[in-house]
């Protein structure tokens, strides 16, 4: 158990609690966790923008009949 502090150990907490704890640690420090969070965020943003642009461009290109 967690002892007298009343807080659950990380392995006893739920998945959402562990994720929240990781994000708060990542955003509150200048360590590798913050760099990892920024890399994931930037990569997600870049992939989303690329998908939106590709989807909009493919809608503009006329298709041949039967394809």
NORVENNOR-V441544 format. One record per residue. N is the residue number from 1. RES is the residue in three letters. SS is DSSP state (h for helix, s for strand, l for the rest). PHI is phi in whole degrees, -180 to 180 (999 if undefined). NEAR is the number of other ideal C-beta (glycine too) atoms within 12 Angstrom. Layout:
n;res;ss;phi;near
N;RES;SS;PHI;NEAR
N;RES;SS;PHI;NEAR
This chain:
n;res;ss;phi;near
1;UNK;l;999;10
2;UNK;l;-85;12
3;UNK;l;97;9
4;UNK;l;-87;6
5;UNK;l;-78;8
6;UNK;l;84;8
7;UNK;l;-97;13
8;UNK;l;-79;15
9;UNK;l;-68;14
10;UNK;l;-55;16
11;UNK;l;-76;12
12;UNK;l;-90;13
13;UNK;l;-75;16
14;UNK;l;-75;12
15;UNK;h;-61;12
16;UNK;h;-63;10
17;UNK;h;-65;17
18;UNK;h;-66;17
19;UNK;h;-65;15
20;UNK;h;-61;15
21;UNK;h;-64;21
22;UNK;h;-64;23
23;UNK;h;-65;20
24;UNK;h;-66;15
25;UNK;h;-66;19
26;UNK;h;-66;22
27;UNK;h;-80;18
28;UNK;h;-95;13
29;UNK;l;-134;15
30;UNK;l;-111;12
31;UNK;l;-94;14
32;UNK;h;-67;13
33;UNK;h;-66;19
34;UNK;h;-66;19
35;UNK;h;-64;15
36;UNK;h;-65;18
37;UNK;h;-63;23
38;UNK;h;-66;18
39;UNK;h;-63;15
40;UNK;h;-64;17
41;UNK;h;-63;17
42;UNK;h;-66;14
43;UNK;h;-65;14
44;UNK;h;-64;14
45;UNK;h;-63;14
46;UNK;h;-63;14
47;UNK;h;-66;14
48;UNK;h;-66;14
49;UNK;h;-63;14
50;UNK;h;-63;14
51;UNK;h;-65;14
52;UNK;h;-64;14
53;UNK;h;-63;14
54;UNK;h;-63;14
55;UNK;h;-66;13
56;UNK;h;-72;12
57;UNK;h;-69;11
58;UNK;h;-69;12
59;UNK;h;-74;11
60;UNK;h;-85;10
61;UNK;l;-81;11
62;UNK;l;-69;8
63;UNK;l;-99;9
64;UNK;l;-74;6
65;UNK;l;-63;5
66;UNK;l;89;4
67;UNK;l;-119;6
